[in-house]
């Protein structure tokens, strides 16, 4: 892991590398760093403001005086620096920047490692290098494994609305440390392998969920200090759980203290508003043509990986970066030099970013949230790919949700929606996701997407989750979905944990726990996720009955294969027969209709002997009574 540079002071080589876009630990030089100069302890400040007329440091140490601590310009790249003796961690500060037009701008430090709790917007001097990490075993194992063959079951989570302290006058947020002590036990119990946290980088507005970032190098102060966040990561790793952060290099907000018009000019954003603004989101777009801006972002990704031991970054809104006309009408965008709508600079940025991450350490995941059919997202840059480790399968997600919302009467006419994703499964390394975006903005919770009476909704969701967990691809569920939260997600309140007093909700939680247990236990479920070697349809065409069946294989095709059978109608199929490839005994691992899961508790046999009755194109078959909305998983 990276260690603190002894001297943060800017050198000629620093300026050269930064100007070339290859100073991968520039965050150790720019920003505010407690250090020593000429035998005096203090803080060294450095900021990039290339079009500024003048820059000074203001803060609680000088009464926010704009004149007393002017910074010196170093070189011609536009970096300003100042050492202030006598200062230490905890000092609040900003930069007062005088623009070319003579305007005074009061900016938070883009490289600050800690920030004032909102609504305050000041940066705070801190030292992030004193934490004692004890996760070397986890790091070593991560580097030794093939991430593509591992089980990856991700719990997407927002700390501020997962669980809160009752009866508090403030928001009742758990601190990073309190959250760590609760979430670890929960993740272990549920058999999740990773947690993905949204809203960690500092942001001013809670309602943005953390997707409008002003402090890219600072974990939000809502839940504590940087060392508290390190405690969370360390504890997760000590308990065998990986951590992924949402990362937002696509855009940033226009807040006065943030990156927008940083020195009175377009420093971080494209100067042409047709390239530099998202009309739908009201945000600025990073200028990927500038080496210093690319350096800011690439170094930021490395910062979270090296200094906070993060295992992966889920890159938000990749499509908005790749397409110049994303969310824009004619006249609102500028074609590239070839007349196309591809952002050639963003493409180069991704190739550069992912190439550097790959060299940093084996096992780091770079995950693209990319909603189009852009090719070769997870191919190597050397093969003209973008270099991501995984891509969210948004196509699968939309098809799945569209199908599950249907009245069962109409599912037979949409049978293809559930089979289509396997036709392109060799295109990318996929993660199947049911994320926070699917349970907000009147889209309904996962439970209330389901048709039928209340009890039917649960049965529908159980069979739907079975299909998802059995299908090829890594897995992600947003918090609350595992126990079928009734309401949509609301970042202002905690999840409805009281629902677990109801048998249907606790049954759903128990069912998801069993699905994840099977997923993580058996190599057949995760060793061969890409392509078609690890997945075989038994019957993808039982359209009229809306029943699907398939087999999952590991690299050892003769050991621990799993057969999935799922009924997506409320009609009981007591005599349902499914074809199987071998005359073996098929052990029932899971039945969604068990009473403990919220079903009617019908008693089933636990072992089924295949008969010499050809079926579904297979030489043998097994007869199994499928309950309404019933799902069964067999091991053979």
N, C-alpha and C positions, 0 to 999 in steps of 0.2 A: 504494500500500500504506500501511497505517497506520504512524504514527510514534509513538514514545514520548511520552507526556504529560510535560511538564517538571516539573509539580508533581503528585505523587500524592495530596496531602492532600485529605481528604473535605470537600466544601463543601455548603452547603444545597441547591444545585441537584443535586449528586450524590445526596443522600438522596431528593430528590423524584423524580428519574428512576428510581432503583432501586426505590423504593416503587411506582412506576407500571409497572414491568416493562419500561422502555424505555431503560435505560442500557446501550447496546450495547457499550461498552468498559469496563464496570465492573471488568474484570480488571486495568485499569491503576490502579485505586484500591484495591480490596480485595486482600489478599495481602501480600507483603513486597517492598518496592521500595528498592533503594539510591538515595539522594537526598541533598540538602543542606538544612539548616535553620539559620538564624541563623549562616551561615558555617561550620557544622560538617557534615562528611560522616558519614553513618550510614545506618540502615535505618528506613523507615517501615512499621509493621505496622498492618493494619486487618482486622477480622473481623466478620461478622454473626452475632450470638448473641442473638436478641431476648428470650429468657426467662432469660438468665443473671443471676445475682446479682453475679458478679464475673468478670473475665477478666484473666489475666496472660500475658506471654510468657516461656517458659522455654527454655533451650537451653544449648549448650556454652559460651556466652559468660558465663553467670551460674551455672554449675554446676547447672543445672536447678532453680534456686531459685524456688519458687512465690510468694514475697513481694516480691522485689526489683524486678520490672518490671510493676507493675499498669497495666492499660490504662484509658483514659478513655472513658466513654460519650459519644458525640456525637449529639445530637438524640434523638428518641423512637422511631426506627425500629429501634434495637438494634444499631448499629454501634459497635464499640470500636476505639480507635486508640492508637498510641504511637510516638513517634520515639525511637530509641535511637542516640545518637552513638557513633562509633567502630567500628561494625559494618560489615561488607562482605560481598561475595559469598563463599559457602562456609560461612557460619554455619549451623549446624544448630539447628532450633527446633521448638517445638510451642506450642499454646495450652493453658493450664491454665484450664479453665472450671468455675466453681462454680455448680451448678444451683440451682434454687429450693428444692430439698430439702437443700441443703448438700453434695451429692456433688461430689467432685473428678473431672473428666473431662480426659483428656490427648489432645488432638485434633491431628491433622495439619491443615495449612492447606488448606481447600478450593480456594483460588486459588493454591496454590504452583506455581511453574514447574519445580521440580526436587525430587526426593525421594531419601532414603537408600536404598541398595540393600537389597532384602529379604534377610533377615527384619527388618532395621531398618525403622522406620516414621516417622522424623522427616522434616520438610520441610527444604529447604536453600535459603538465599537465593541467588538468581542474577540475572544481568542478561541478558535475551534479546535485547537491542537492538544488539549490537555486530557481528553477522554481516554480511558484505558479500555481498549477493545479486547474482548476475549472470544472472538468468533473465528479464530484461525482454522479450526477444524471444518467449519462450514465452508469457508472460502476455498480451502484445499479440495474438498469434495466437489464443490461447484466447478472447479477448474478441471477436475478429472473426468467428469461425466459428459456424455453426449446429450445435450439438452433436448434434441429432437426425439429421443427415445424415452425420455422421462415422463412420468405422469405430471401434468401441470393442471391443477384445479385451483383457479383463482377466485378469491373472495374480494370483489370490488367494494370499497368501503370509504365512507366520509366520516372522519372522526367526530366532528361536531354534532352529527345527527345519528350516530350509531347508538349511543347510550349517554345519558346525562344524569347529573346529580339531582335528585328531586328536592324541591323546596328552596332552591337557592334564588337570591334576588338577581344575580347576574345570569348569564346564559346557562350556567351549570355545566360548562364543558369539562370533560375529563382532560387532565393533563396528558402529555405524551406518556409519562410514566404510569399513570393510573390506567390509561387505555391499554398499555402494554400488558399490565398485570391481568386485565380481564380478557383481552382479545386472544392472547396466546392459548389459554385453556380452551376457549371456544373453537378456535381453528383446529386444534389438535383433536378435540372431541368430534368435530364434523368431518375430519379427514381432508381438509383443504391443505394444499401444498404451498400456496403463495397468497399473499394479500396485496391488492393493488389499491393504493391510497390516492384519492383525489383531493385537490385543494391544499397541498403542502407548501408549495412556493408562495411567498408572501403576496397577498392581494388585498385591496382595500374594501371590496364589496362582497359581503357574504353571499348575496344572491347570484354572484357569478360562479359560485361553486369552486372558485379558484382557477377558472379558465381565463381570467383577465389579470395577468401577473404584473406586478410592479417591482417585486424583489426576487429575481431569478436565483440569487445565491443565498437566500435566507429562508429557512423553514419558518412558517408563520408563527408569530408570537401568541396566537390565540390559545395555543396549548402548551406553551412553555418556551424554554430556551434551547439553543442548538444542542447542548449536551443532553437535554432531556429527549430530544428526537433521536440522538445517537443511542441512548439507553433503549429506546423502543426497537431500533434496528438490531442492536446487539442481542436483545432478549429473543426476538423472533429467530435470529440465526442460531442462538444457543439451543433453541427448541426445534430446530430443523425446518423452519418456515422461511421461505424467501419473501422479499419485498420488492414491489414494482411501484414506481411513481408515475403519475400522469405528468407529462412534460409538454409544454405549449410553445413551440418555436414558430408557430404560424402567424401569431398576431399579438398585439399588446394594447392596453387601453390608453385613452387620451388624458387620463388624470394629470393634473398640473404638475404633481411632484414626480411623475414617472418618466419613461423614456421618450415620450412623444415630444418632438421639437426640442430636443434636449438642450441644445445651446442656442436656441432661437432659429435653428435650421433643421432640415431633415437629416439627423445623424444616424439614427437606427432604422428609420423607415425610408421607403422609396420617396423621392421628392415629388414625382408625378403622382397626383392623387388617384389617377386611373390604375396605377400599380400599387400605390401605397396605402389604400384604404379599402376596408370591407364595408360596402354600403349597408348590408343586412345587419352586421354586428356592431357598426359604429366604432371599429377599432383600426389600428394601424398595422400594416404589413411590413415585416422586416425586409430590409434591402439586402438580398442574398448576393448582390454583385459586389458588395464591399467586403474586403478581406477582414477588416476589423470587426464587422458585424457577425460574419461567419465565425470568427475567432471567439467572440463573446458567447455564441450559442454552443459551439463545439466544446469549448472549455467548460461551459456550464454543465453539459452532459457528463463530462469527465469528472467534474467537481463532485456531483452526487455519487458517482460510482467510486471514486477514489477516497473522498473524505468522509462520506456517509455510508460506504459499503453497500450501496443500493445494487440490487441484482438485475434490474432491468428498468427501461423507460418505455412507457406506452406513449407514443407520439401522437398528439391530438391533431385532428383536422388535416391530415396529410394531403387529401384531395384539394383542399383550398390552397395549398402551397404549389401543387403540381400544375394546376390549371390557372392561367391568367384571367380567364373569364368566369371563374367560380363565383356564383352568386351575383353576377353582373349582367347588365343588359348591353345591347349594342351602344357603343359610344362611351361606355364606362370602363373599357379595358383597352390595352395596347398589345397587338400581336407581337410575337418574337421576330427576330431578324429573318426568319424563313416564312413569316406570315401565318404561323400556327399559334395555337392557344396554349402550348406547353411552356412552362416557366423553366427555361434552360438553366438558369442560375440556381433555382431550387433543386433541380435534378443533380447538378454538380455538388451542391451542398450536401444532399443526402448521401451521395457516393463517398464524399470526403468524410463525413461524420461516421458512417457505419464502418468504413475501412479503418478509421482510427480506433473506434470502440472494439472492433474485432481484434486489433493488436494489443489492446489494453489488458485483456484477460479473457480466457475461455469461460464460457458459461453465462456471459452477460447477454441479456435479452434486449433487443430493440424491436418494439412491436408497433406496427403501423395501423392506425385507425384510418383506413382508406376505403372509401365507399363506392369506387368505380371499378371498371375492369382494366385499369392501368396494368400493363403487363410487367412481369418479372420483379415484383415488389421484393420478394425474398431471394432472388437470385444474386450471385456475387457481382460486385461492381466490375470485376474483371471480365464477366460475361454479359456486360451491359445491363446488369440488374441494379436495384437501389441498395441492396445489401442488408435489408431487414431480416431479423430472425424469424418473425411471425407476422402474419397479417390477420386482423380481425375479419372474420367471414361475415360481412354485412349482408351479402346476398342471401346466405343461409338464414340469417336472423330475420330478414324481412319476409322471406317465404314461410318460415316457421310460424311467425306471429300471424301472418295473413291466414294461414291454414287453421291455426288453433282457434282463431276468433270466429270461424265459420260455424253455423248450425251444422251438426253432423249430417243432416240430410244433404247438404251441398258439398261435403268433403269429397265425395266420390268424383265430383266434377273438377276437383282441384288436387287430385292425388299426386300429380307430378310435382307439386310444390315441395313435397317432402323427399322426393327422390332426385331432384335436379342437382343438388349440391355435390353428390357423388360423381356426377358426370365430368366435373372439372376439378376433382380433388387432387389431381396431380399438378395443378397449375402453381400452387403456392404452399407454404407451410401455414396452416390455418389454426386460428383459435375460434371456437364457437362461442358467441357472446350473447348474453341477455343482460345488457348494461343498464346504467341509470337512465340513459336516454330513452329507454323503452317504457319507463314507468313515471313519466312526468308530462306536463303540458297537455293534460286531458287524454293521454294515451291509455290511461287506466293502469292499475297494478296488474301483474301477471295473472293473479287470481281472477280479477274482474274482466280480463280479456276473454276468459273462458265462457262458453255458452251454457245454458241449462240452469236448473235449480241450484241452490247454494251447494248442496252436497255433490252435485254433478260437476261443479266447477273444480272441486278438489280432485275428483277422479280424473277429469280431463287434464289437469295440470300434472298429476302423477305420471300419466302415460306420456305426456309431452316431455317431461323431464327425463323419462326413461329413454325416449328416442334421442334426445340431446346427448345424454351421457354415454349412450351406446355408439353413437355415430362417430366416424373418424374425425379427429381434430382435438386440440386441447380445449379446456373448458373455462368459462367465466360466468359467474352469477353475481348480481348485485345484492348487497345486503338487504335482508328482509324477504327476498324471494324464496329463501330456503324454508321459511315457515309460512309462506303465502300471505304476506301482509295484505290487508284489505285495501288500504288507501294508497294513493300515489305517494312517492317520496316527497318529503317536505324537509328542506335543509334546516328549518327553524325549530324542529322538534325531533325527539328521539324516535326510534322505531317503536312500533306498538308491541312491546314485549309481553304485555298483558294478554295478548291473544293466545299465548302458549298455554294458558289455563284451559283453553278449549281443545277437545280431543282432535278435531279436524286439523287445527293448526299445528299442534304438537305432533300429530301423526305425519303431517307433511314434512316437518323438520326431521323426524325419525327416518322417513323414506329417503330424503335427500342424503342423510347421513349414510344410509346403506348403499345408495347409488355411488357415492363418492368412495366408500370403502371398497366396493368392487372395482371401481375405476382405478384406484391407486394400487390395489393389491395384485391385479393380474396383468402381466406384460402384454397380453393380447389386446388390452385396451389402450395401449399408448406406445408400444414399440414401433409400430408401422402405421403412423397416422397419415403420412403423405402417400398419394398414389392409391393403388388398389390391392396391394399384397396383403394388407391387414384387414380387409373388409370384403365380404361377399354377400350379395343379395341372395336370399333363398326365394323370396317372392316379393318383388317390387311392383307387381301388377295386379294385386288383389283389390282392384279399384272399387268394385261394387260393395265389398264388405269393409273397405277402408282399414285393412289390416296389412301391416308391414312385418317382414321377418328378415333377419340377416345374421351373419356369423362374423365374429372378430377373431383374428389370428395374431399370435406373436411370431417372432422369428422362428421359434420352434413350432412348426405347424401341427405337430402331433401331441402337443401338451397344452392343457388348460385353455381350450377354446370356449368361447361363449356364444350362445344362441339367444337372440332377442326376438320376442314375438309381442306385437302391440296392436290392440284393437281400439280404433278411434271413433267408435259409435257406441250408443247406449244399448246395443243389442247383445244379448248373451249368445256366445257361440260354444255351446256345451260339447259339441262334437268336432271342434276345429282340429284339423290335421295339418301338420307342417312337415315339409320334406327335410331330411337330414342326410349328410353324406356318408355316415358310417353306422354300422350295426353295433351300437354301443349303448351304455346306460347314460341317461341324461339327468343330471342332478339339478333339481329346482333350487336355485340360489335365492330368488327374489320373486315375490308375487305382490303386485301393487294392491290387490284386493284384501290383503290381510287386515284383520281388525285393528292391529296396532298402528296401522298406517291411515286408518279412517275408512277402510273398506267394510264389507259386510261379514267378513270373517269366515267365508266358506272354507272348509277343510280340504286341502289338496294332498295328494301323494307327494313324496319328496324325491322319488326316483322313477324315471320313465324309461322303459326298454324300447328301443327302436324296433319297428316291425318291418318285415320284408314286403312293404307295400310302397311301390314307387309313387312319389308325389313331388310336385313343384320342380320337376326335372331332376330329382334326386333318387337314388336307388332305394332309400328307406324313408320311413316317416314315423312321427310320434303324434299321438292324439292327446290333446290337452284342452280341458274346458276353459275357454277364455271368458272372463266376466265382462259385463258392460264396462267400457273404458278400461279393460284389463291389460296389464303388461306382465310379462314373465321373462325371467332371465335364467338360462340353463347353462350348466358347466359340463363339459365332456372332454 
